């Protein structure tokens, strides 16, 4: 790929060897989303998920901390937990009865007398812990990498943007209504790149869905002079500044009224600029495989299941302080738009599947893919952190995502990877406290 010139090699979407390298170099070394703290309110609460293709268990400990470890018995490798979520005091392997507490420590096994003294050391045969676990305003991340950037450094200046979703009202956020899982026969990167910056497809691909949801009205027009792409270390947020586009697309007037009511407080909390961005036509992704629509409230993860398949996990994310009736309105709106049977979700899945299948043709795979839209529109912006481009119809964030993908595929030392761009908010622990232009 040559991102300065704006093209990609199609083989990254179907080649099995490249996919295996992704699992080692990206998913085994990145900070990956594993849970929201609201999913684990009590000691003993757990959920199961994947980090790349590695099955893991996420558990709340008695001291309130969160542990993450492989969902694989060290005896023969079987899963020790098949449930999606619950509360427990132990995990027991179905195969030979090896039992582990919620800290992952081996507590006992079936017919333990058959092991002679010295055959087994319980302390060395617990469930493999991931190297590091961290959280940012409710989102829990984990990494297998023992060294490399901290979570704060990984997110970097993108925290300025994340706080529009996670901290626009006192009390933070929560995931509600459980998790919906669906399988799509496409490469995982197509989902991420669509949400990180592809506003361009919406007015065409989703035209009929938009009209059906909003009394025949088309997709809201894009103001190319007052909309942007912003990228930080492969994370990206594309957005307008009109404050209502995505709230309109949700098709729930009560939700629009709620956010208009709290918008003045949002401006006091986060600054005028961020209060104007929230609710606009926007989409965002956290590198490598989490995406969300901040005004529509769908939150999702693209779990790789091979070069040509991923499992899509979707949740509804809302403010904890939101009244229950508004939470219910948000949930209905998400299901009608970006649930598996939603008017917009089906459009996208079909396109991603076709892109993946067609790109692997023996001749087709050697043709370049065009990613040059807006390549000359980078600007310096006083308020917006990151690599900023003017105009929401743009490939800038996609190029930023693939640049970080390339960085990690080539890097032997994560600490030596260049920041993209140089951070402007180093040393700032709380973006609500930013002085001067950043607070505008």
C-alpha positions as a Markdown table, in Angstrom:
| # | Residue | x | y | z |
|---|---|---|---|---|
| 1 | Unk | 0.0 | 0.0 | 0.0 |
| 2 | Unk | 1.0 | 3.6 | -0.6 |
| 3 | Unk | -1.1 | 5.8 | 1.7 |
| 4 | Unk | 0.7 | 9.0 | 0.7 |
| 5 | Unk | -0.5 | 8.3 | -2.8 |
| 6 | Unk | -3.8 | 6.9 | -1.6 |
| 7 | Unk | -4.0 | 3.3 | -2.6 |
| 8 | Unk | -4.3 | -0.1 | -1.0 |
| 9 | Unk | -3.4 | -3.7 | -2.0 |
| 10 | Unk | -6.6 | -5.7 | -2.2 |
| 11 | Unk | -4.9 | -8.8 | -0.8 |
| 12 | Unk | -5.1 | -7.5 | 2.8 |
| 13 | Unk | -8.8 | -8.4 | 2.7 |
| 14 | Unk | -8.6 | -12.1 | 1.9 |
| 15 | Unk | -5.0 | -13.4 | 2.1 |
| 16 | Unk | -4.8 | -16.1 | 4.8 |
| 17 | Unk | -1.1 | -15.5 | 5.6 |
| 18 | Unk | -1.7 | -11.7 | 6.1 |
| 19 | Unk | -4.6 | -12.6 | 8.4 |
| 20 | Unk | -2.5 | -14.8 | 10.5 |
| 21 | Unk | 0.1 | -12.0 | 10.8 |
| 22 | Unk | -2.7 | -9.7 | 11.9 |
| 23 | Unk | -3.6 | -12.0 | 14.7 |
| 24 | Unk | 0.0 | -12.0 | 16.0 |
| 25 | Unk | 1.0 | -8.4 | 15.3 |
| 26 | Unk | -2.2 | -6.5 | 15.8 |
| 27 | Unk | -4.7 | -8.4 | 18.0 |
| 28 | Unk | -2.0 | -10.0 | 20.3 |
| 29 | Unk | -0.4 | -6.6 | 20.9 |
| 30 | Unk | -3.2 | -4.0 | 20.8 |
| 31 | Unk | -5.3 | -2.7 | 23.6 |
| 32 | Unk | -8.6 | -4.5 | 22.9 |
| 33 | Unk | -12.1 | -3.7 | 24.2 |
| 34 | Unk | -13.3 | -6.5 | 26.4 |
| 35 | Unk | -16.2 | -5.1 | 28.4 |
| 36 | Unk | -18.0 | -2.1 | 29.8 |
| 37 | Unk | -17.9 | -1.8 | 33.6 |
| 38 | Unk | -21.7 | -1.7 | 33.7 |
| 39 | Unk | -21.7 | -5.3 | 32.5 |
| 40 | Unk | -19.9 | -6.4 | 35.7 |
| 41 | Unk | -21.5 | -4.6 | 38.6 |
| 42 | Unk | -20.9 | -7.2 | 41.3 |
| 43 | Unk | -18.1 | -9.4 | 42.5 |
| 44 | Unk | -18.3 | -12.8 | 40.7 |
| 45 | Unk | -19.9 | -11.2 | 37.6 |
| 46 | Unk | -18.3 | -12.4 | 34.4 |
| 47 | Unk | -18.6 | -12.4 | 30.6 |
| 48 | Unk | -16.9 | -14.3 | 27.8 |
| 49 | Unk | -15.5 | -12.7 | 24.7 |
| 50 | Unk | -12.5 | -12.9 | 22.3 |
| 51 | Unk | -9.3 | -11.0 | 21.9 |
| 52 | Unk | -8.6 | -11.7 | 18.2 |
| 53 | Unk | -9.4 | -15.4 | 18.0 |
| 54 | Unk | -8.4 | -16.1 | 21.6 |
| 55 | Unk | -11.3 | -16.9 | 23.9 |
| 56 | Unk | -11.2 | -15.0 | 27.2 |
| 57 | Unk | -13.1 | -14.6 | 30.4 |
| 58 | Unk | -13.6 | -11.1 | 32.0 |
| 59 | Unk | -14.4 | -11.2 | 35.7 |
| 60 | Unk | -15.1 | -8.7 | 38.5 |
| 61 | Unk | -13.0 | -9.5 | 41.6 |
| 62 | Unk | -14.0 | -9.2 | 45.3 |
| 63 | Unk | -11.8 | -6.1 | 45.6 |
| 64 | Unk | -13.6 | -4.4 | 42.7 |
| 65 | Unk | -10.8 | -4.9 | 40.1 |
| 66 | Unk | -11.3 | -6.7 | 36.8 |
| 67 | Unk | -9.2 | -9.7 | 35.6 |
| 68 | Unk | -9.1 | -11.2 | 32.1 |
| 69 | Unk | -7.7 | -14.6 | 31.4 |
| 70 | Unk | -7.8 | -17.3 | 28.6 |
| 71 | Unk | -10.9 | -19.3 | 28.5 |
| 72 | Unk | -8.9 | -22.5 | 28.0 |
| 73 | Unk | -8.1 | -25.2 | 30.5 |
| 74 | Unk | -4.3 | -25.7 | 30.9 |
| 75 | Unk | -4.9 | -29.5 | 31.0 |
| 76 | Unk | -6.2 | -30.2 | 27.5 |
| 77 | Unk | -7.3 | -26.8 | 26.3 |
| 78 | Unk | -11.1 | -27.1 | 26.5 |
| 79 | Unk | -13.2 | -24.1 | 27.4 |
| 80 | Unk | -13.9 | -23.7 | 31.1 |
| 81 | Unk | -16.9 | -21.4 | 30.5 |
| 82 | Unk | -19.5 | -21.7 | 27.7 |
| 83 | Unk | -21.9 | -19.1 | 29.0 |
| 84 | Unk | -22.0 | -15.6 | 27.6 |
| 85 | Unk | -22.3 | -13.9 | 31.0 |
| 86 | Unk | -23.4 | -14.6 | 34.6 |
| 87 | Unk | -22.3 | -14.6 | 38.2 |
| 88 | Unk | -20.2 | -17.5 | 39.7 |
| 89 | Unk | -17.7 | -18.5 | 42.3 |
| 90 | Unk | -15.8 | -20.9 | 40.1 |
| 91 | Unk | -15.3 | -22.2 | 36.5 |
| 92 | Unk | -15.1 | -26.0 | 36.0 |
| 93 | Unk | -13.9 | -27.7 | 32.9 |
| 94 | Unk | -16.4 | -30.2 | 31.4 |
| 95 | Unk | -13.6 | -32.6 | 30.3 |
| 96 | Unk | -11.8 | -33.6 | 33.5 |
| 97 | Unk | -13.3 | -31.5 | 36.2 |
| 98 | Unk | -10.4 | -29.0 | 36.8 |
| 99 | Unk | -11.9 | -26.1 | 38.8 |
| 100 | Unk | -10.7 | -22.5 | 38.9 |
| 101 | Unk | -11.8 | -19.6 | 41.1 |
| 102 | Unk | -12.8 | -16.2 | 39.6 |
| 103 | Unk | -9.2 | -15.1 | 39.9 |
| 104 | Unk | -8.2 | -17.9 | 37.5 |
| 105 | Unk | -6.4 | -20.0 | 40.1 |
| 106 | Unk | -6.6 | -23.8 | 40.0 |
| 107 | Unk | -8.5 | -25.0 | 43.1 |
| 108 | Unk | -8.9 | -28.7 | 42.5 |
| 109 | Unk | -9.6 | -31.5 | 40.0 |
| 110 | Unk | -11.6 | -34.7 | 39.6 |
| 111 | Unk | -9.9 | -37.8 | 41.2 |
| 112 | Unk | -7.0 | -35.6 | 42.4 |
| 113 | Unk | -5.5 | -38.7 | 44.1 |
| 114 | Unk | -4.2 | -39.9 | 40.7 |
| 115 | Unk | -1.6 | -37.2 | 40.7 |
| 116 | Unk | 1.5 | -38.1 | 42.6 |
| 117 | Unk | 3.5 | -35.6 | 44.6 |
| 118 | Unk | 5.4 | -33.4 | 42.3 |
| 119 | Unk | 3.1 | -34.1 | 39.3 |
| 120 | Unk | 1.4 | -30.8 | 39.3 |
| 121 | Unk | 1.9 | -27.4 | 40.8 |
| 122 | Unk | -1.4 | -25.7 | 41.3 |
| 123 | Unk | 0.1 | -22.2 | 41.4 |
| 124 | Unk | 1.6 | -22.7 | 37.9 |
| 125 | Unk | -1.5 | -24.3 | 36.3 |
| 126 | Unk | -4.1 | -21.6 | 36.6 |
| 127 | Unk | -5.8 | -19.9 | 33.7 |
| 128 | Unk | -3.3 | -17.7 | 31.7 |
| 129 | Unk | -3.8 | -14.1 | 32.7 |
| 130 | Unk | -3.5 | -11.4 | 30.0 |
| 131 | Unk | -0.6 | -9.0 | 30.6 |
| 132 | Unk | -2.4 | -5.8 | 31.3 |
| 133 | Unk | -6.0 | -4.6 | 31.9 |
| 134 | Unk | -7.1 | -1.0 | 32.0 |
| 135 | Unk | -10.2 | 1.2 | 31.7 |
| 136 | Unk | -11.2 | 4.5 | 30.4 |
| 137 | Unk | -14.5 | 6.1 | 31.6 |
| 138 | Unk | -16.3 | 2.7 | 31.7 |
| 139 | Unk | -14.7 | 1.0 | 28.7 |
| 140 | Unk | -12.5 | -1.9 | 29.8 |
| 141 | Unk | -9.5 | -2.9 | 27.6 |
| 142 | Unk | -6.9 | -5.6 | 27.8 |
| 143 | Unk | -3.7 | -6.5 | 26.0 |
| 144 | Unk | -1.5 | -9.6 | 25.8 |
| 145 | Unk | 1.5 | -7.3 | 25.3 |
| 146 | Unk | 3.7 | -7.0 | 28.5 |
| 147 | Unk | 5.3 | -3.8 | 27.2 |
| 148 | Unk | 4.4 | -1.1 | 24.8 |
| 149 | Unk | 2.2 | 2.0 | 25.3 |
| 150 | Unk | -0.1 | 2.4 | 28.3 |
| 151 | Unk | -3.8 | 2.6 | 27.6 |
| 152 | Unk | -3.8 | 6.4 | 28.1 |
| 153 | Unk | -1.0 | 6.6 | 25.5 |
| 154 | Unk | -2.8 | 4.2 | 23.2 |
| 155 | Unk | -5.9 | 6.4 | 23.2 |
| 156 | Unk | -3.9 | 9.6 | 23.3 |
| 157 | Unk | -5.6 | 12.8 | 22.1 |
| 158 | Unk | -8.5 | 10.7 | 20.9 |
| 159 | Unk | -9.8 | 11.0 | 24.5 |
| 160 | Unk | -10.9 | 14.5 | 23.6 |
| 161 | Unk | -13.4 | 12.9 | 21.1 |
| 162 | Unk | -14.3 | 9.9 | 23.2 |
| 163 | Unk | -15.5 | 12.1 | 26.0 |
| 164 | Unk | -18.3 | 13.3 | 23.8 |
| 165 | Unk | -19.7 | 9.8 | 24.0 |
| 166 | Unk | -18.6 | 8.7 | 27.4 |
| 167 | Unk | -18.7 | 11.9 | 29.5 |
| 168 | Unk | -21.3 | 14.3 | 28.0 |
| 169 | Unk | -23.4 | 14.1 | 31.2 |
| 170 | Unk | -22.7 | 13.5 | 34.9 |
| 171 | Unk | -22.8 | 9.7 | 35.7 |
| 172 | Unk | -21.2 | 8.3 | 32.5 |
| 173 | Unk | -22.6 | 5.6 | 30.4 |
| 174 | Unk | -23.8 | 2.0 | 30.4 |
| 175 | Unk | -24.6 | -0.8 | 28.0 |
| 176 | Unk | -28.2 | -1.9 | 28.1 |
| 177 | Unk | -30.4 | -4.6 | 26.6 |
| 178 | Unk | -27.7 | -7.3 | 26.3 |
| 179 | Unk | -25.5 | -8.1 | 23.3 |
| 180 | Unk | -26.7 | -9.1 | 19.8 |
| 181 | Unk | -24.3 | -11.3 | 17.8 |
| 182 | Unk | -24.4 | -11.9 | 14.0 |
| 183 | Unk | -21.9 | -13.4 | 11.6 |
| 184 | Unk | -21.0 | -11.6 | 8.3 |
| 185 | Unk | -19.0 | -13.2 | 5.5 |
| 186 | Unk | -16.6 | -10.3 | 5.1 |
| 187 | Unk | -13.2 | -9.1 | 6.3 |
| 188 | Unk | -13.3 | -7.4 | 9.7 |
| 189 | Unk | -11.5 | -4.3 | 8.3 |
| 190 | Unk | -14.4 | -3.3 | 6.1 |
| 191 | Unk | -16.6 | -2.7 | 9.1 |
| 192 | Unk | -14.0 | -0.7 | 10.9 |
| 193 | Unk | -13.1 | 1.5 | 8.0 |
| 194 | Unk | -16.8 | 2.1 | 7.1 |
| 195 | Unk | -17.4 | 3.5 | 10.6 |
| 196 | Unk | -14.1 | 5.3 | 10.9 |
| 197 | Unk | -14.8 | 7.7 | 8.0 |
| 198 | Unk | -17.1 | 6.5 | 5.2 |
| 199 | Unk | -19.8 | 9.1 | 5.4 |
| 200 | Unk | -19.6 | 9.1 | 1.6 |
| 201 | Unk | -21.7 | 5.9 | 1.2 |
| 202 | Unk | -24.6 | 6.9 | 3.5 |
| 203 | Unk | -26.5 | 9.2 | 1.1 |
| 204 | Unk | -26.5 | 6.5 | -1.6 |
| 205 | Unk | -26.5 | 3.1 | 0.2 |
| 206 | Unk | -28.9 | 4.2 | 2.9 |
| 207 | Unk | -31.2 | 6.5 | 1.0 |
| 208 | Unk | -34.2 | 4.2 | 1.0 |
| 209 | Unk | -33.7 | 3.3 | 4.6 |
| 210 | Unk | -33.5 | 6.9 | 5.6 |
| 211 | Unk | -36.6 | 7.8 | 3.7 |
| 212 | Unk | -38.5 | 4.9 | 5.3 |
| 213 | Unk | -37.5 | 6.0 | 8.8 |
| 214 | Unk | -38.2 | 9.7 | 8.4 |
| 215 | Unk | -41.4 | 10.3 | 6.4 |
| 216 | Unk | -39.7 | 10.2 | 3.0 |
| 217 | Unk | -37.0 | 12.7 | 3.9 |
| 218 | Unk | -33.6 | 12.0 | 2.4 |
| 219 | Unk | -30.2 | 11.8 | 4.2 |
| 220 | Unk | -29.3 | 15.1 | 5.7 |
| 221 | Unk | -27.0 | 17.2 | 3.5 |
| 222 | Unk | -23.3 | 17.4 | 4.3 |
| 223 | Unk | -21.7 | 20.8 | 4.9 |
| 224 | Unk | -18.2 | 20.3 | 3.5 |
| 225 | Unk | -16.9 | 23.5 | 5.0 |
| 226 | Unk | -17.9 | 22.8 | 8.5 |
| 227 | Unk | -17.4 | 19.0 | 8.8 |
| 228 | Unk | -14.2 | 17.1 | 9.4 |
| 229 | Unk | -12.2 | 13.9 | 9.7 |
| 230 | Unk | -9.9 | 13.6 | 12.7 |
| 231 | Unk | -7.5 | 10.7 | 13.2 |
| 232 | Unk | -5.2 | 9.8 | 16.2 |
| 233 | Unk | -3.0 | 6.8 | 16.1 |
| 234 | Unk | -5.4 | 4.9 | 13.9 |
| 235 | Unk | -8.5 | 5.9 | 15.8 |
| 236 | Unk | -10.9 | 8.1 | 13.9 |
| 237 | Unk | -14.0 | 10.2 | 14.2 |
| 238 | Unk | -15.8 | 11.8 | 11.2 |
| 239 | Unk | -18.4 | 14.4 | 12.0 |
| 240 | Unk | -20.4 | 17.5 | 11.2 |
| 241 | Unk | -21.1 | 20.4 | 13.6 |
| 242 | Unk | -24.8 | 20.9 | 13.2 |
| 243 | Unk | -25.7 | 18.8 | 16.2 |
| 244 | Unk | -28.8 | 17.0 | 14.9 |
| 245 | Unk | -28.1 | 14.8 | 11.9 |
| 246 | Unk | -27.7 | 11.4 | 13.6 |
| 247 | Unk | -30.4 | 12.2 | 16.1 |
| 248 | Unk | -32.7 | 12.8 | 13.1 |
| 249 | Unk | -31.7 | 9.5 | 11.6 |
| 250 | Unk | -32.5 | 7.6 | 14.8 |
| 251 | Unk | -36.1 | 8.6 | 14.1 |
| 252 | Unk | -37.1 | 9.1 | 17.8 |
| 253 | Unk | -38.3 | 12.7 | 18.5 |
| 254 | Unk | -38.2 | 12.2 | 22.3 |
| 255 | Unk | -34.5 | 11.3 | 22.1 |
| 256 | Unk | -33.9 | 14.5 | 20.1 |
| 257 | Unk | -35.7 | 16.5 | 22.8 |
| 258 | Unk | -33.7 | 14.9 | 25.6 |
| 259 | Unk | -30.4 | 15.8 | 24.0 |
| 260 | Unk | -31.5 | 19.3 | 23.1 |
| 261 | Unk | -32.5 | 19.8 | 26.8 |
| 262 | Unk | -29.1 | 18.7 | 28.1 |
| 263 | Unk | -27.0 | 20.4 | 25.4 |
| 264 | Unk | -26.4 | 23.6 | 27.4 |
| 265 | Unk | -25.0 | 21.5 | 30.3 |
| 266 | Unk | -23.0 | 19.6 | 27.8 |
| 267 | Unk | -21.4 | 22.8 | 26.5 |
| 268 | Unk | -20.6 | 23.8 | 30.1 |
| 269 | Unk | -19.0 | 20.4 | 30.7 |
| 270 | Unk | -17.1 | 19.8 | 27.4 |
| 271 | Unk | -17.0 | 23.2 | 25.7 |
| 272 | Unk | -19.1 | 24.6 | 22.9 |
| 273 | Unk | -17.4 | 22.9 | 20.0 |
| 274 | Unk | -18.0 | 19.4 | 21.4 |
| 275 | Unk | -21.6 | 20.2 | 22.3 |
| 276 | Unk | -22.1 | 21.2 | 18.6 |
| 277 | Unk | -20.4 | 18.0 | 17.3 |
| 278 | Unk | -22.5 | 15.6 | 19.4 |
| 279 | Unk | -25.6 | 14.4 | 17.6 |
| 280 | Unk | -24.3 | 15.5 | 14.2 |
| 281 | Unk | -23.9 | 13.0 | 11.4 |
| 282 | Unk | -20.9 | 11.1 | 12.7 |
| 283 | Unk | -19.2 | 7.8 | 13.1 |
| 284 | Unk | -16.1 | 6.6 | 14.9 |
| 285 | Unk | -13.7 | 3.7 | 15.5 |
| 286 | Unk | -11.2 | 2.8 | 18.1 |
| 287 | Unk | -8.2 | 1.0 | 16.6 |
| 288 | Unk | -8.3 | -1.9 | 15.9 |
| 289 | Unk | -11.9 | -3.2 | 16.0 |
| 290 | Unk | -14.4 | -1.1 | 18.0 |
| 291 | Unk | -16.9 | 1.3 | 16.4 |
| 292 | Unk | -19.9 | 3.4 | 17.4 |
| 293 | Unk | -22.3 | 6.0 | 16.2 |
| 294 | Unk | -22.4 | 8.6 | 19.0 |
| 295 | Unk | -25.8 | 10.2 | 18.1 |
| 296 | Unk | -27.5 | 6.9 | 17.3 |
| 297 | Unk | -26.0 | 5.0 | 20.3 |
| 298 | Unk | -25.0 | 1.8 | 18.6 |
| 299 | Unk | -21.7 | 0.4 | 20.0 |
| 300 | Unk | -20.1 | -2.5 | 18.3 |
| 301 | Unk | -17.1 | -4.8 | 17.9 |
| 302 | Unk | -15.8 | -6.6 | 14.8 |
| 303 | Unk | -14.4 | -9.9 | 16.0 |
| 304 | Unk | -12.2 | -11.6 | 13.3 |
| 305 | Unk | -13.1 | -15.2 | 12.5 |
| 306 | Unk | -10.8 | -15.7 | 9.5 |
| 307 | Unk | -9.9 | -13.5 | 6.6 |
| 308 | Unk | -13.3 | -13.6 | 5.1 |
| 309 | Unk | -15.6 | -13.7 | 8.1 |
| 310 | Unk | -16.3 | -11.7 | 11.3 |
| 311 | Unk | -18.7 | -11.9 | 14.2 |
| 312 | Unk | -20.4 | -8.5 | 14.8 |
| 313 | Unk | -21.3 | -7.9 | 18.5 |
| 314 | Unk | -23.6 | -4.9 | 19.0 |
| 315 | Unk | -24.8 | -3.1 | 22.1 |
| 316 | Unk | -26.9 | 0.0 | 22.9 |
| 317 | Unk | -24.9 | 2.6 | 24.9 |
| 318 | Unk | -26.7 | 5.3 | 26.8 |
| 319 | Unk | -26.1 | 7.8 | 29.6 |
| 320 | Unk | -26.8 | 6.3 | 33.0 |
| 321 | Unk | -28.7 | 9.5 | 34.0 |
| 322 | Unk | -31.1 | 9.1 | 31.0 |
| 323 | Unk | -34.7 | 8.5 | 32.1 |
| 324 | Unk | -35.9 | 4.9 | 31.5 |
| 325 | Unk | -38.5 | 5.9 | 28.9 |
| 326 | Unk | -35.8 | 7.7 | 26.8 |
| 327 | Unk | -33.5 | 4.6 | 27.1 |
| 328 | Unk | -36.3 | 2.6 | 25.8 |
| 329 | Unk | -36.8 | 5.0 | 22.8 |
| 330 | Unk | -33.0 | 4.8 | 22.1 |
| 331 | Unk | -33.1 | 1.0 | 22.1 |
| 332 | Unk | -36.0 | 0.9 | 19.7 |
| 333 | Unk | -34.3 | 3.4 | 17.4 |
| 334 | Unk | -31.1 | 1.4 | 17.4 |
| 335 | Unk | -32.9 | -1.9 | 16.6 |
| 336 | Unk | -34.7 | -0.3 | 13.7 |
| 337 | Unk | -31.6 | 1.3 | 12.2 |
| 338 | Unk | -28.4 | -0.7 | 13.2 |
| 339 | Unk | -29.7 | -3.9 | 14.6 |
| 340 | Unk | -29.2 | -7.1 | 12.5 |
| 341 | Unk | -32.7 | -6.5 | 11.0 |
| 342 | Unk | -32.3 | -2.7 | 10.9 |
| 343 | Unk | -32.9 | -0.7 | 7.8 |
| 344 | Unk | -29.2 | 0.4 | 7.5 |
| 345 | Unk | -27.4 | -2.7 | 8.8 |
| 346 | Unk | -28.5 | -5.0 | 6.0 |
| 347 | Unk | -27.3 | -2.5 | 3.4 |
| 348 | Unk | -23.8 | -2.4 | 4.8 |
| 349 | Unk | -23.4 | -6.2 | 5.4 |
| 350 | Unk | -24.3 | -7.0 | 1.8 |
| 351 | Unk | -21.8 | -4.5 | 0.5 |
| 352 | Unk | -19.0 | -5.7 | 2.8 |
| 353 | Unk | -19.5 | -9.3 | 1.8 |
| 354 | Unk | -19.4 | -8.5 | -1.9 |
| 355 | Unk | -16.3 | -6.4 | -1.5 |
| 356 | Unk | -14.5 | -9.2 | 0.3 |
| 357 | Unk | -15.5 | -11.9 | -2.2 |
| 358 | Unk | -14.8 | -9.9 | -5.3 |
| 359 | Unk | -11.4 | -8.6 | -4.1 |
| 360 | Unk | -10.0 | -12.1 | -3.9 |
| 361 | Unk | -10.3 | -12.9 | -7.6 |
| 362 | Unk | -7.0 | -14.1 | -9.0 |
| 363 | Unk | -6.7 | -11.2 | -11.3 |
| 364 | Unk | -8.7 | -8.7 | -9.3 |
| 365 | Unk | -6.6 | -9.1 | -6.2 |
| 366 | Unk | -3.6 | -7.5 | -8.0 |
| 367 | Unk | -5.5 | -4.3 | -8.8 |
| 368 | Unk | -5.1 | -1.2 | -6.5 |
| 369 | Unk | -8.0 | 0.2 | -4.5 |
| 370 | Unk | -8.5 | 4.0 | -4.6 |
| 371 | Unk | -8.3 | 5.9 | -1.2 |
| 372 | Unk | -7.5 | 9.4 | -2.4 |
| 373 | Unk | -10.7 | 11.3 | -1.6 |
| 374 | Unk | -9.8 | 14.6 | 0.1 |
| 375 | Unk | -6.1 | 13.8 | 0.1 |
| 376 | Unk | -5.2 | 17.5 | -0.2 |
| 377 | Unk | -7.6 | 18.8 | 2.4 |
| 378 | Unk | -5.5 | 18.4 | 5.6 |
| 379 | Unk | -5.7 | 21.5 | 7.8 |
| 380 | Unk | -4.3 | 22.9 | 11.1 |
| 381 | Unk | -7.2 | 23.4 | 13.5 |
| 382 | Unk | -6.9 | 25.4 | 16.7 |
| 383 | Unk | -9.5 | 23.4 | 18.6 |
| 384 | Unk | -9.6 | 19.9 | 17.1 |
| 385 | Unk | -6.8 | 17.5 | 18.1 |
| 386 | Unk | -5.3 | 14.9 | 15.8 |
| 387 | Unk | -4.7 | 14.8 | 12.1 |
| 388 | Unk | -7.6 | 16.9 | 10.8 |
| 389 | Unk | -9.0 | 17.1 | 7.3 |
| 390 | Unk | -11.8 | 19.4 | 6.2 |
| 391 | Unk | -14.9 | 17.9 | 4.6 |
| 392 | Unk | -16.8 | 14.8 | 5.8 |
| 393 | Unk | -16.7 | 13.2 | 2.4 |
| 394 | Unk | -13.1 | 12.0 | 2.7 |
| 395 | Unk | -10.9 | 9.0 | 2.9 |
| 396 | Unk | -8.6 | 10.6 | 5.5 |
| 397 | Unk | -9.5 | 8.6 | 8.5 |
| 398 | Unk | -9.4 | 5.4 | 6.4 |
| 399 | Unk | -5.9 | 6.2 | 5.4 |
| 400 | Unk | -5.0 | 6.9 | 9.1 |
| 401 | Unk | -6.4 | 3.6 | 10.1 |
| 402 | Unk | -4.4 | 1.7 | 7.5 |
| 403 | Unk | -1.3 | 3.6 | 8.4 |
| 404 | Unk | -1.5 | 2.4 | 11.9 |
| 405 | Unk | -2.3 | -1.1 | 10.7 |
| 406 | Unk | 0.9 | -1.0 | 8.6 |
| 407 | Unk | 2.9 | 0.4 | 11.5 |
| 408 | Unk | 1.9 | -2.5 | 13.7 |
| 409 | Unk | 2.4 | -5.1 | 11.0 |
| 410 | Unk | 5.9 | -3.9 | 10.5 |
| 411 | Unk | 6.9 | -3.0 | 14.0 |
| 412 | Unk | 9.1 | -5.2 | 16.2 |
| 413 | Unk | 9.0 | -2.8 | 19.1 |
| 414 | Unk | 5.7 | -1.1 | 19.8 |
| 415 | Unk | 7.4 | 1.6 | 21.8 |
| 416 | Unk | 9.2 | 2.7 | 18.7 |
| 417 | Unk | 6.1 | 3.2 | 16.6 |
| 418 | Unk | 5.7 | 6.9 | 15.7 |
| 419 | Unk | 2.8 | 8.9 | 17.2 |
| 420 | Unk | 0.4 | 10.0 | 14.5 |
| 421 | Unk | 0.4 | 12.9 | 15.1 |
| 422 | Unk | 2.5 | 14.3 | 17.9 |
| 423 | Unk | 0.2 | 14.5 | 20.9 |
| 424 | Unk | -1.1 | 17.9 | 21.9 |
| 425 | Unk | -2.7 | 16.9 | 25.2 |
| 426 | Unk | 0.2 | 15.2 | 26.9 |
| 427 | Unk | -0.1 | 15.4 | 30.7 |
| 428 | Unk | -3.8 | 16.2 | 30.5 |
| 429 | Unk | -5.6 | 13.7 | 32.7 |
| 430 | Unk | -9.2 | 15.1 | 32.2 |
| 431 | Unk | -10.3 | 16.7 | 28.9 |
| 432 | Unk | -13.1 | 18.6 | 30.8 |
| 433 | Unk | -10.3 | 20.7 | 32.4 |
| 434 | Unk | -8.7 | 21.8 | 29.2 |
| 435 | Unk | -8.1 | 25.6 | 29.1 |
| 436 | Unk | -8.1 | 28.0 | 26.1 |
| 437 | Unk | -8.9 | 26.9 | 22.6 |
| 438 | Unk | -9.4 | 23.2 | 23.3 |
| 439 | Unk | -12.3 | 24.1 | 25.6 |
| 440 | Unk | -14.1 | 26.1 | 22.9 |
